[in-house]
């Protein structure tokens, strides 16, 4: 599979990139608004469905935010963003191949075990892991995540309560979900096989 980088002119100013490197939510919002559709459309060409492309797009901007201190304002931001995108797409395809092998192994194993016992044990483990992960998140990320996912507040309501921008809220939620995916990576295939939602 050959990845072609979209031929897009650099249309984000150096000053905006510099502000982004210095933690500006507004600058990040401008970068996101400029590139998110492009990243999504590019991802759609290589992923099987829109949902996968949306996840890649979200991951791209989470990674961009996390690496903001290493971004060079003088270099082509477009090239940097699409390098992240290309690598994420490649890694996802590689991971899918490994997952199918793992699914086969788990399916064979679970066919010889007690389903009810497996579910009870797994649910207890998952609840403990999720709770521990949430408790260990940075304070502001944990606050945003709990208000969003546990108290079911909208981004606007959270913004008003914590006095932060909705863009910052989106970043915190994305990072919180990434934290959870990381700690649950060894469990989610089992969850799928057992049909636990």
N, C-alpha and C positions, 0 to 999 in steps of 0.2 A: 504494500500500500504506500503510495507516494503522497506526502502532504505538501500542498502548494500554499504558500503564504499569500493571503489576499493582497492585491496591489492597492493599498489605501494610503493616501497622503497623510503625513503627520499633521494633525489639526488641533493638537492640544499644545498650548503655549508652554515654554520652558518655565515661566513663573508659576503656572498652574501645577506643573509636575513638582517643582520645588516646594510649593505649599503642601502638596500631597505627601511628599517625603517628610514634611514637618508636622504630620498628623492632622491636616485640615480635612474635616468632613465635607466641606463644600467642594474642595478640589477633587476629592474622591468621587463625590456625586457627579461632577462634571465628566470625569473620566469614565465612570460607569455608564452614564447616559450616552456618551459618545461611542463606546465600544461594545456594550452588552449585546445589542442586536447583531452586530458583526460577528461576535464570538459565537452567539447562538446559531446563526445561519451557517457559519463555518462548521460548527459541531454537528449540525443536522446532516451534513453531507457524509459524515463518517459514522454516526451512531444509528442504531436501528429504530429508535423512536424519539419523539419530542421530549419525553420525560428524561431520558438519558442525556439529551442535549442540554436540557434545562439544568440538570445536576452538574454537568461539566461547566456550564456558564457560571453557576454559583461558586463552584470550587475555584475557578480561575480568579474571580475577584476576591475571594477569601485569601488565596495565596498571594495575590498582588498586594493586598493590604498588609499581610504578614511580612512581606519582603520590602515594604516601602522604604525602609532605611537604606537598602542596598541599590535602589533604583538611581541611575545616573540621569539627571535632568537634561543633560546634553545629548543623550543617545535617543534612538528611535523607540518611543514607548510602544508603538504599534508592533514592532518586531518582538519586543520583550513579551507583550501580552500574548501574541500568537505562538511564541515558543512555549509558554506555559500551557496554552490550549493544546498544542500538538502533543506535548509530553503527557498530559492528562488523558487524552484520547488513546494514545498508544498504551499507557499503563492499564487503562480500563479493558482494552481488548486482550491484553496479556493476562490480566486477572481473571477474565471470563473463562479462558481456556483452563486455568488452574482450578477454578470453582467447579466446573463440570466434573473434573476428576474427583474432587473432594465430595461432591454431591453423591456420586456413585458409591463411594466408600461408606458415607453416612447412611445412605438408603439401605445398603446391605446390612449394616450393623443394626439399625433401628428396627429392621424387620424381625430381629431375633431378641428384642427387648420388650419389656412391659411399657406400653405407651403411656398409661396413666401415671405410673411412677416417674417416668422420664419427664413428663410435662410438669409434675409437681416440683421435682427437684430443679428443673431448668427455670421455672418461674421464680422460685425463691432466689436462685443465684442471680437471675437477671435483675430482680428488684433491688437486691443488695448492691450490685455493680452500678446500676443507674443512680441510685441514691448517693453512693460514694463519689461517683463522677461529678454529680451536681454540686455536692458539698465542697469539692476540691477546685471548682472553677474560680477564677478571679471574681472578687466580690460583685463588681458591676455586671459582669457577664451572667453570673448566677442570678442576680436580681432581675435582669431583663428576661432571662429564660423562664424563671418561675412566674413572673407576672404574665408572660405570654402563654406558656404551655400549661401552667397549673391554675392560675387565676383567670386565664382566657381573656386578658385585656387586649385591646387593639393597639397597634403601634402608636396611634395618636394618643390614646389614654396613657400608655407607658411614657411617651414623650413628655406629657404634661406632668406626670407624677415624679419622674426622675430628672426633668429639665435637661433632656438631651434630644438630639435630632432623630427623626425617624430613620435616616440613613445609618446613623450610629447603632440604632436598635437592630436594623437588618444585619449589620456586621456582627454584632454580639450574638444574635440568634444563629447565624450561619456558623460562627466559631463554636458555639455551644453544641450544635448538632454534629459538627465535625469531631469535637471531643467525645461525644457519645458513640459516634460511628467507630472511632478508633478503639475505644475500650470494648465495644461489642463485636468487633470484627470476627472473633473466633466463635461467636454465638449465633449470628444472624442467619447463617445457612441452616443451622439446626432448627431455629425458630420457623423458618420457611417450611422445612420438611415436616415439622410437627403441626403446622397449620395454626400456630399461635399468633394472634394479632394484638 
